[in-house]
Amino acid sequence: MKIRVAILFLFLCSSIFTFDLSSVEINGFFEGAGGLRYSSGEDQLILGETRARLNLWSPLGDFSEIQFRYDLVGDFVSEELDEQLRELYFTAYPSLDWEIKAGRQVLTWGTGDLLFINDVFPKDYESFFIGRNMEYMKLPSDAIKLSIFPKNLMIDFVLIPIFEPNTYADGERLSYFNQGTGKITETGESTINPEEPVSKPSNAELAIRLRKDISGNELALYAYRGFYKSPNLNEYGSGYTFSRTNLYGASWVGNIFGGIGNAEMGYEDSVEDGSGDEFYIPNSFLKFMLGYKKELSREFTLGVQYYLEQMLDYSNYSDSIPEAFLEYSADKTRGLLALRLTKSLKKQTVKLGIFSYYSPSDEDGFINPDISYDFSDHINISCGANMFYGNDDHTFFSQLDKNSNVYGRFRYSF
């Protein structure tokens, strides 16, 4: 269905605007990817797919352009042929003072490296944890983005009329801790089928960002009205739904101590549980993050971040916990340390990297070593591992322990 809509959209644009075929840019790639669990108790194959990507870009007159990205995927795990419309948007910039982008697009903002506070747009954690290219960590949204540029200020308005959730561990491909049963749900046992918000004007998501550069320091303010992107148990504990939330935050990025520093904070307001006494609905949170990145030597870079979240109205939350849930209730605070090391060799054709999370409060974590080699301008191979560890089944990374895997990818670009 999506590809038919895409073709229709391109046809309409070509009818309205004068296409100069010589200016159309066409590229893409073919990719094969595979991954195997090395833990027992689960099906070994966690990733097995062939993927074809087509990218099209073209100007539409002097003040607009169109971007199209489409994937066709043969998935050996689900045994299905899937189509993915990654991008199809129209951008108009009739003035130096504003521009508008409308259509299916990947939205991102905030300052974190795989840590998100004010980046409220949908993520694909499944792709990240099974070894797909990092590009697929971000999911597209059907949205309208208006950017205006008053003097020394940048303001972005985003309207998302159709809700797009995160892709998360749901039992179909990744086992996870099921809060309803109090145990790990193995792959193939059952899946989460949450009730998504109905597409209507009152459920449209709104996001705003204000940015300003002051002497090389980028400062930003954020506001968002919408829904949590991952589901929670409903008020009866009998199914899953997406609760409403508002988010207000700020960030800073600048040069410091010979490197690049960043700081970010956010207040996540749980609209449906303002007092914190509804156990199944997420409480409000304060969230903070500090980060620093520096090149330690030629082509060798260190990045470190620390994230902290604090649940508000924790005493009300504690009083509301059903007896059956006491064993795996949440703590008041959760900390997370992230580390990234990258090294490039042989004129940047070889890239070695490792990214890791460790939570001192949950005593669990995740390690992702990765190696990439460009044989030529067209051929790239990469391999790595996703390793989860921890002591308690209910913590974020520990619940994924049986999904630990090794993966490899081959890509031919044209």
C-alpha positions in Angstrom: 0.0 0.0 0.0 2.7 2.5 1.0 4.7 2.0 -2.3 1.5 2.6 -4.3 0.9 5.8 -2.4 4.6 6.8 -3.0 4.3 6.2 -6.7 1.1 8.3 -6.8 2.8 11.1 -4.8 5.7 11.2 -7.2 3.4 11.2 -10.2 1.4 14.1 -8.8 4.6 16.0 -8.1 5.9 15.4 -11.7 2.6 16.7 -13.0 2.7 19.9 -11.0 6.4 20.7 -11.3 8.7 20.5 -14.3 11.0 17.5 -13.8 14.5 17.8 -15.3 15.4 14.1 -15.4 19.1 15.0 -15.7 19.0 16.5 -12.2 17.4 13.4 -10.5 19.9 11.6 -8.3 19.4 7.8 -8.0 21.4 5.5 -5.7 20.9 2.7 -3.3 22.3 -0.6 -2.1 21.9 -4.3 -1.8 22.6 -5.8 1.6 22.6 -9.3 3.2 22.6 -9.6 7.0 22.6 -12.5 9.4 22.8 -12.9 13.2 22.8 -15.8 15.6 22.1 -16.0 19.3 24.8 -17.7 21.3 22.6 -18.3 24.3 20.7 -21.5 24.8 16.9 -21.8 25.1 16.0 -19.7 22.1 16.0 -20.2 18.3 19.5 -19.4 17.1 18.6 -17.3 14.1 17.8 -13.8 15.2 18.6 -11.9 12.0 18.5 -13.2 8.4 17.5 -10.9 5.6 18.3 -9.5 2.2 17.5 -5.9 1.6 17.3 -3.7 -1.5 17.3 0.1 -1.1 16.3 2.7 -3.7 17.0 6.4 -3.1 15.7 9.2 -5.3 16.3 12.9 -4.9 15.2 15.7 -7.3 14.8 19.5 -7.2 11.3 20.6 -8.0 11.8 24.1 -9.5 14.1 26.6 -7.8 12.7 26.5 -4.2 11.7 22.9 -3.5 12.9 19.3 -3.6 11.6 15.8 -3.1 13.3 12.9 -1.3 12.3 9.2 -1.6 13.8 6.2 0.2 12.3 2.7 -0.1 13.4 -0.7 1.2 12.3 -4.1 0.0 13.3 -6.8 2.6 13.2 -10.6 2.4 13.1 -11.7 6.0 14.1 -15.3 6.7 13.2 -15.1 10.4 9.5 -14.1 9.8 9.5 -15.8 6.4 7.9 -12.7 4.9 8.6 -10.2 2.1 8.3 -6.7 3.6 8.3 -3.2 2.1 9.5 -0.2 4.1 8.9 3.3 3.0 11.7 5.1 4.9 11.2 8.6 3.5 8.9 10.4 1.1 8.8 14.1 1.8 8.6 17.4 0.0 10.7 20.3 1.1 9.9 24.0 0.2 12.2 26.9 1.1 10.8 29.9 -0.7 12.5 32.3 1.7 15.6 32.6 3.8 13.3 33.1 6.7 11.4 29.7 6.7 11.1 26.3 5.2 8.6 23.5 5.4 9.0 19.7 5.1 5.9 17.5 4.7 5.7 13.7 4.3 7.3 10.6 5.7 10.6 11.6 7.3 13.1 10.6 10.0 13.0 13.2 12.8 15.7 13.6 15.4 16.9 16.2 17.9 18.6 16.3 21.3 22.3 15.9 22.2 22.8 12.3 23.3 24.6 9.5 21.6 22.0 6.6 21.8 20.6 8.3 24.9 17.4 10.1 24.5 15.6 12.7 26.6 14.0 15.3 24.4 14.2 13.1 21.2 10.6 11.9 21.5 10.4 10.5 18.0 10.0 6.7 17.4 13.0 4.3 17.7 13.5 0.8 16.5 15.3 -0.9 19.4 14.8 -4.3 17.8 17.0 -3.3 14.9 19.6 -1.9 17.2 19.7 -5.0 19.3 19.9 -7.6 16.5 22.6 -6.1 14.4 21.0 -4.0 11.6 22.8 -0.9 10.4 22.6 2.0 12.9 20.5 3.9 10.4 17.5 1.7 11.3 17.6 2.8 14.9 15.4 5.7 13.9 11.9 5.1 12.6 10.2 7.5 10.2 7.1 9.5 11.0 4.4 10.9 8.8 4.8 14.6 9.8 4.8 18.2 8.8 7.8 20.2 10.0 7.9 24.0 9.8 11.2 25.7 10.5 11.5 29.5 10.8 14.6 31.5 11.2 14.1 34.9 12.9 17.2 36.8 13.7 19.8 34.7 15.6 17.2 32.1 16.4 15.9 28.8 14.9 12.4 27.5 15.7 11.1 24.1 14.6 7.4 23.1 14.8 6.5 19.4 14.2 3.0 18.0 13.8 2.6 14.2 13.7 -1.1 13.3 13.0 -0.6 9.5 12.9 1.0 7.8 16.0 4.1 5.7 15.3 5.3 3.6 18.3 8.8 2.3 19.1 9.7 -1.1 17.9 10.5 -3.0 21.1 11.0 -6.5 22.4 7.5 -8.1 22.2 8.2 -11.8 22.0 8.1 -12.1 18.3 11.8 -11.9 17.7 13.2 -10.9 21.1 12.3 -12.4 24.4 11.5 -10.0 27.2 10.3 -9.6 30.8 6.5 -9.7 30.9 5.3 -7.5 33.7 1.9 -9.1 33.6 3.2 -12.6 34.2 6.3 -11.7 36.2 8.6 -13.9 34.1 10.6 -13.9 30.8 8.4 -14.4 27.7 10.4 -16.5 25.2 10.3 -15.8 21.5 7.2 -17.4 19.9 5.3 -17.8 23.2 3.2 -14.6 22.9 3.5 -11.1 21.6 2.4 -7.7 23.0 -0.5 -6.4 21.0 -1.2 -2.9 22.5 -4.1 -0.7 21.6 -2.7 2.3 19.7 -4.1 5.8 19.9 -6.8 6.5 17.4 -5.8 8.9 14.6 -7.9 12.0 15.3 -7.0 15.7 15.7 -7.0 15.5 19.6 -4.4 12.7 19.4 -2.0 14.5 17.1 1.5 14.9 18.5 3.1 18.3 18.7 6.8 19.1 19.2 8.6 22.4 19.4 12.3 23.2 19.5 14.0 26.7 19.9 17.7 26.9 19.2 20.2 29.7 19.6 24.0 29.9 19.1 25.8 32.1 21.6 29.6 32.4 21.1 29.8 28.8 19.8 27.5 27.3 22.4 24.2 25.9 21.0 21.3 26.2 23.5 17.9 24.7 22.9 14.5 24.5 24.5 12.0 21.7 23.8 8.3 21.0 24.4 6.2 18.0 23.4 2.6 16.8 23.7 1.8 13.3 22.8 2.2 9.7 24.0 4.9 7.4 25.4 6.3 5.5 22.5 6.5 2.2 24.4 3.4 0.6 25.8 2.4 0.0 29.4 -0.2 -2.2 31.0 -3.6 -0.7 31.0 -5.4 0.3 34.2 -6.9 -3.2 34.6 -3.5 -5.0 34.0 -5.2 -7.0 31.3 -3.7 -5.5 28.2 -1.3 -2.9 26.9 -1.8 0.7 25.8 0.1 3.9 25.2 -0.4 6.6 27.9 -0.3 10.3 27.3 2.7 12.4 28.3 4.1 15.9 28.0 7.8 16.7 28.0 9.6 20.0 28.6 13.4 20.2 28.3 16.6 22.1 27.5 20.1 21.3 26.2 23.6 22.7 25.6 26.4 21.7 23.3 29.8 23.5 23.2 33.6 23.2 23.1 35.1 22.5 26.5 38.5 21.0 27.7 39.7 20.5 24.2 36.6 18.4 23.2 32.9 18.7 22.8 30.6 18.7 25.8 26.8 18.3 26.0 24.2 18.6 28.7 20.5 17.9 28.5 17.5 17.7 30.9 13.8 17.1 30.7 10.7 16.9 32.8 8.4 14.2 31.6 4.9 14.9 32.8 2.6 11.8 33.0 -0.7 13.2 32.0 -2.8 10.2 33.1 -1.0 9.7 36.4 -0.3 13.2 37.8 -0.2 12.0 41.4 1.8 8.9 40.7 -0.6 6.5 42.4 -1.7 4.5 39.3 0.8 1.6 39.3 0.2 0.5 35.7 0.7 4.0 34.2 4.3 5.5 34.1 5.0 8.2 36.7 6.4 11.6 35.9 10.2 11.8 35.7 13.1 14.2 35.9 15.8 13.3 33.5 19.4 14.5 33.2 22.4 13.8 30.9 26.0 14.9 30.7 28.4 14.0 27.8 31.9 14.6 26.6 33.7 13.6 23.4 37.3 14.1 22.5 39.9 12.8 20.0 42.6 11.3 22.2 45.0 10.7 19.3 44.9 10.6 15.5 41.7 8.8 14.4 41.0 7.6 18.0 37.9 9.1 19.7 36.5 8.7 23.2 32.9 9.5 24.0 31.4 9.2 27.5 27.9 10.0 28.9 26.0 9.7 32.1 22.3 9.6 32.3 20.1 9.9 35.4 16.4 9.7 35.8 14.4 10.2 39.0 10.8 9.1 39.4 8.5 11.7 41.0 5.8 10.9 43.5 7.7 7.8 44.4 6.0 7.3 47.7 2.6 7.2 46.0 4.0 4.7 43.4 5.3 2.5 46.2 1.9 2.5 48.0 0.1 1.6 44.8 2.3 -1.5 43.9 0.2 -4.7 44.0 1.7 -7.4 46.2 2.4 -9.7 43.2 4.6 -6.9 41.6 6.7 -6.0 44.7 9.6 -8.2 43.7 10.2 -6.3 40.4 9.1 -2.8 41.2 11.1 0.2 39.9 13.6 2.1 42.0 13.3 5.8 42.6 16.4 6.7 40.6 18.2 4.9 37.7 21.6 5.8 36.4 23.2 4.8 33.1 26.8 5.2 31.9 27.5 5.0 28.2 31.0 4.7 26.6 32.0 4.8 23.0 35.5 4.2 21.6 36.2 4.4 17.9 39.4 3.9 15.9 39.9 4.4 12.1 42.8 2.7 10.2 44.1 2.4 6.7 42.9 5.8 5.5 39.5 5.3 7.3 38.7 2.2 5.3 38.7 0.1 8.5 36.7 1.3 11.5 36.8 -0.4 14.9 34.3 0.6 17.5 32.8 -0.4 20.8 29.7 1.0 22.5 28.5 0.0 25.9 25.9 0.8 28.5 26.2 0.0 32.2 23.6 0.8 34.9 25.1 1.0 38.4 21.6 1.1 39.9 20.2 -1.9 38.0 23.6 -3.7 37.8 23.1 -4.7 34.2 24.4 -3.6 30.8 25.1 -4.0 27.1 28.2 -4.2 25.0 28.4 -3.7 21.2 31.8 -4.2 19.5 31.7 -3.6 15.8 34.2 -3.8 12.9 33.6 -2.3 9.5 35.8 -2.6 6.3 35.4 -0.7 3.0 36.8 -3.0 0.3 36.0 -0.2 -2.2 33.7 2.7 -2.8 30.9 0.2 -3.4 31.6 -2.8 -1.1 31.5 -2.8 2.7 31.4 -5.7 5.2 30.8 -5.3 8.9 30.5 -7.7 11.9 29.9 -7.4 15.6 28.1 -8.6 18.7 25.3 -7.5 21.0 26.0 -8.8 24.5 23.5 -8.3 27.3 24.1 -9.1 31.0 22.6 -8.6 34.5 21.3 -10.3 37.6 17.6 -9.5 37.7 15.2 -10.6 34.9 13.1 -7.4 35.2 15.8 -4.8 34.5 16.1 -3.4 31.1 19.2 -5.1 29.7 19.2 -8.2 31.9 15.8 -9.2 30.5 17.4 -9.4 27.0 20.2 -11.7 28.1 19.0 -14.7 26.0 19.0 -12.5 22.9 22.8 -11.9 23.0 24.0 -12.5 19.4 26.8 -12.1 16.8 26.0 -10.6 13.4 27.5 -9.8 10.0 26.5 -7.6 7.1 27.6 -7.3 3.4 26.5 -4.2 1.4 27.0 -3.3 -2.2 26.2 0.3 -2.9 25.5 1.9 -6.3 
